[in-house]
Amino acid sequence: MITNVLVIGSGISGLTYAIKVAEKNPELGIVMISKNNLLESNTRYAQGGIAVVSNFKNDSFEKHISDTQIAGAGKCNEAVVRFVVEEGHDRVQELIEWGTHFDTNKNTLHLTKEGGHSEKRIIHNKDRTGLEIQQTLIKKIKTFTNITLLENHTLVDLITDHHTGSDYKRCYGAYVISNTQQEIIKISAQITILSTGGAGQLFSHTTNPKNATGDGLGAAYRAKVKIEGLPFVQFHPTALFPKIKDNTFLISEAASWRRCATYNKKRKAIHA
Ligand SMILES: Cc1cc2nc3c(=O)[nH]c(=O)nc-3n(C[C@H](O)[C@H](O)[C@H](O)COP(=O)(O)OP(=O)(O)OC[C@H]3O[C@@H](n4cnc5c(N)ncnc54)[C@H](O)[C@@H]3O)c2cc1C
């Protein structure tokens, strides 16, 4: 199979990238592969919402940047933090234009507060924000005739020339397994995008879905792609710890934050 652009992964990052490229370049052929069905991803399980500055009366980009640096113990890359915070507002507007529904209070977005934030700035769709976004993006991507969607296709390895010794390294596409046909397909592409999510399944208990095994990162590593920040693993401190493996699920931080606040109040009252 030959295409202009190969997108590996159908979470929020892969879907958004493919939609944008397809909109701007209707003449390009785009192939998107996904390990399971299009929906199964970390994105669909995201609950609490998106941290974004939208109430510019009380909040500001500078406050959000400062909160992020404090929460990240000063280790976050300032340029990346600034870029994400400043882009956030417009990207959320884009999601809304594409059909995503976020909860509102009269005519403004309903904002909640989560740990580490000095202002209310979490926009959400009840407690199923990721599912709402994922479903909207899937609906949108299916409207493009220049995007071919291959579900149940797993990346095996990137095709690169890193082992030839040349200084100029290129990626030519990827080898992919068709999970249903049990055959290897070669997809040649001018541009290959890896958006394969995280690696939560490396841990014995995780809130990540079964397909979050980090094999995208593995393929990048084997192809000598520069990888940064691997020691930084996000974990949910508030997951159910079940007796049966694979049944871990997130208890929203928002819920536990309230319970902690109530508990702390009671404790203070007892010790007063
Ligand atoms: C329970 C839970 C709650 C969360 N809550 C929040 C929240 O409230 N707010 C927030 O901002 N973030 C939250 N997150 C984090 C957020 O969901 C992720 O950061 C985000 O969804 C990552 O998007 P992504 O597109 O990078 O990856 P993903 O959504 O994980 O998508 C990865 C895609 O790659 C595919 N893939 C993986 N390997 C291969 C392979 N070898 N071949 C082919 N395809 C492959 C998968 O099938 C999937 O389609 C939460 C995460 C979880 C698990």
The ligand as a Tripos MOL2 file, in Angstrom:
@<TRIPOS>MOLECULE
LIG
   53    58     1     0     0
SMALL
NO_CHARGES

@<TRIPOS>ATOM
      1 C1         -8.6780    6.7300   32.9330 C.3       1 LIG1
      2 C2         -8.0210    7.9450   32.3170 C.ar      1 LIG1
      3 C3         -8.4800    9.2240   32.6310 C.ar      1 LIG1
      4 C4         -7.8740   10.3440   32.0610 C.ar      1 LIG1
      5 N1         -8.3800   11.5890   32.3550 N.ar      1 LIG1
      6 C5         -7.8460   12.6870   31.7540 C.ar      1 LIG1
      7 C6         -8.4000   13.9870   31.9660 C.ar      1 LIG1
      8 O1         -9.3810   14.1700   32.6760 O.2       1 LIG1
      9 N2         -7.8210   15.0500   31.3360 N.ar      1 LIG1
     10 C7         -6.7190   14.8950   30.5220 C.ar      1 LIG1
     11 O2         -6.2360   15.9030   29.9780 O.2       1 LIG1
     12 N3         -6.1810   13.6770   30.2960 N.ar      1 LIG1
     13 C8         -6.7210   12.5790   30.8810 C.ar      1 LIG1
     14 N4         -6.1790   11.3410   30.6390 N.ar      1 LIG1
     15 C9         -5.0240   11.2590   29.7460 C.3       1 LIG1
     16 C10        -5.4790   11.3540   28.2970 C.3       1 LIG1
     17 O3         -6.5200   10.4200   28.0890 O.3       1 LIG1
     18 C11        -4.2930   11.0320   27.3650 C.3       1 LIG1
     19 O4         -3.2050   11.8670   27.6550 O.3       1 LIG1
     20 C12        -4.6730   11.2550   25.8960 C.3       1 LIG1
     21 O5         -5.9050   10.6700   25.6150 O.3       1 LIG1
     22 C13        -3.5900   10.6750   24.9970 C.3       1 LIG1
     23 O6         -4.0400   10.7740   23.6610 O.3       1 LIG1
     24 P1         -3.1920   10.1230   22.5060 P.3       1 LIG1
     25 O7         -3.8860   10.4070   21.2310 O.co2     1 LIG1
     26 O8         -1.7780   10.5620   22.6340 O.co2     1 LIG1
     27 O9         -3.1780    8.5510   22.8300 O.3       1 LIG1
     28 P2         -4.3770    7.4980   22.9360 P.3       1 LIG1
     29 O10        -5.6890    8.1410   23.1340 O.co2     1 LIG1
     30 O11        -3.9600    6.4490   23.8960 O.co2     1 LIG1
     31 O12        -4.3780    6.8440   21.4680 O.3       1 LIG1
     32 C14        -3.3730    5.9290   21.0890 C.3       1 LIG1
     33 C15        -3.8160    5.2100   19.8290 C.3       1 LIG1
     34 O13        -2.7210    4.4900   19.3190 O.3       1 LIG1
     35 C16        -3.1370    3.1760   18.9730 C.3       1 LIG1
     36 N5         -1.9670    2.2930   19.0560 N.ar      1 LIG1
     37 C17        -1.1480    2.0520   20.1070 C.ar      1 LIG1
     38 N6         -0.1570    1.2070   19.7420 N.ar      1 LIG1
     39 C18        -0.3590    0.9190   18.4360 C.ar      1 LIG1
     40 C19         0.3000    0.0810   17.4940 C.ar      1 LIG1
     41 N7          1.3970   -0.6140   17.8090 N.pl3     1 LIG1
     42 N8         -0.2190    0.0100   16.2350 N.ar      1 LIG1
     43 C20        -1.3330    0.7060   15.8790 C.ar      1 LIG1
     44 N9         -2.0020    1.5140   16.7310 N.ar      1 LIG1
     45 C21        -1.5120    1.6110   17.9890 C.ar      1 LIG1
     46 C22        -4.2450    2.8460   19.9660 C.3       1 LIG1
     47 O14        -5.0670    1.8220   19.4580 O.3       1 LIG1
     48 C23        -4.9530    4.2030   20.0240 C.3       1 LIG1
     49 O15        -5.8340    4.3270   18.9310 O.3       1 LIG1
     50 C24        -6.7670   10.1930   31.1830 C.ar      1 LIG1
     51 C25        -6.3160    8.9060   30.8670 C.ar      1 LIG1
     52 C26        -6.9360    7.7910   31.4120 C.ar      1 LIG1
     53 C27        -6.4340    6.4130   31.0390 C.3       1 LIG1
@<TRIPOS>BOND
     1     1     2 1
     2     2     3 ar
     3     2    52 ar
     4     3     4 ar
     5     4     5 ar
     6     4    50 ar
     7     5     6 ar
     8     6     7 ar
     9     6    13 1
    10     7     8 2
    11     7     9 ar
    12     9    10 ar
    13    10    11 2
    14    10    12 ar
    15    12    13 ar
    16    13    14 ar
    17    14    15 1
    18    14    50 ar
    19    15    16 1
    20    16    17 1
    21    16    18 1
    22    18    19 1
    23    18    20 1
    24    20    21 1
    25    20    22 1
    26    22    23 1
    27    23    24 1
    28    24    25 2
    29    24    26 1
    30    24    27 1
    31    27    28 1
    32    28    29 2
    33    28    30 1
    34    28    31 1
    35    31    32 1
    36    32    33 1
    37    33    34 1
    38    33    48 1
    39    34    35 1
    40    35    36 1
    41    35    46 1
    42    36    37 ar
    43    36    45 ar
    44    37    38 ar
    45    38    39 ar
    46    39    40 ar
    47    39    45 ar
    48    40    41 1
    49    40    42 ar
    50    42    43 ar
    51    43    44 ar
    52    44    45 ar
    53    46    47 1
    54    46    48 1
    55    48    49 1
    56    50    51 ar
    57    51    52 ar
    58    52    53 1
@<TRIPOS>SUBSTRUCTURE
     1 LIG1         1 GROUP 0 **** ****
